[in-house]
Amino acid sequence: MRNPLLALLIVVLVLVALWDAAWKVVAMWKSARNNQLAWFICIAVFNTAGILPILYILLFQNAPPQNLTEPGKNPNPLPPV
């Protein structure tokens, strides 16, 4: 006879693993795009059920880079072909 509590535990663990994996992938992608190696390593190493990736995404992620060129100047000055 199977234990229904064990089946429920397995389902809960799978759902938590999927939850953590989804947040981890997004947070690692954003930290890599922002050149934040320390955050990338911490998120990759520590399994926190999605808590660390959520904190990074919501609180510690830098704002997207601003356009640093002067108005009217082409940021990619390539010669015409």
For each residue, the residues with C-beta under 8 A, 3 or more apart:
1:
2: 6 7
3: 6 7
4: 7 8
5: 8 9
6: 2 3 9 10
7: 2 3 4 10 11
8: 4 5 11 12
9: 5 6 12 13
10: 6 7 13 14
11: 7 8 14 15
12: 8 9 15 16
13: 9 10 16 17
14: 10 11 17 18
15: 11 12 18 19
16: 12 13 19 20 49
17: 13 14 20 21
18: 14 15 21 22
19: 15 16 22 23 49 50
20: 16 17 23 24 47 48 49 50 53
21: 17 18 24 25
22: 18 19 25 26 50
23: 19 20 26 27 50 53 54 57
24: 20 21 27 28 43 44 50 53
25: 21 22 28 29
26: 22 23 29 30 53 57
27: 23 24 30 31 39 43 52 53 54 56 57
28: 24 25 31 32 40 43 44 53
29: 25 26 32 33
30: 26 27 33 34 56 57 61
31: 27 28 34 36 37 39 40 43 56 61
32: 28 29 35 36 40
33: 29 30
34: 30 31 61 62
35: 32
36: 31 32 39 40 62
37: 31 40 41
38: 41 42
39: 27 31 36 42 43 56 60
40: 28 31 32 36 37 43 44
41: 37 38 44 45
42: 38 39 45 46 52
43: 24 27 28 31 39 40 46 52 53 56
44: 24 28 40 41
45: 41 42
46: 42 43 52
47: 20
48: 20 51 52 53
49: 16 19 20
50: 19 20 22 23 24 53 54
51: 48 54 55
52: 27 42 43 46 48 55 56
53: 20 23 24 26 27 28 43 48 50 56 57
54: 23 27 50 51 57 58
55: 51 52 58 59 60
56: 27 30 31 39 43 52 53 59 60 61
57: 23 26 27 30 53 54 61
58: 54 55 61
59: 55 56
60: 39 55 56
61: 30 31 34 56 57 58
62: 34 36
63: 66
64:
65: 68
66: 63
67: 75
68: 65
69: 73 74 75
70: 73
71:
72:
73: 69 70 77
74: 69 77
75: 67 69
76:
77: 73 74
78:
79:
80:
81:
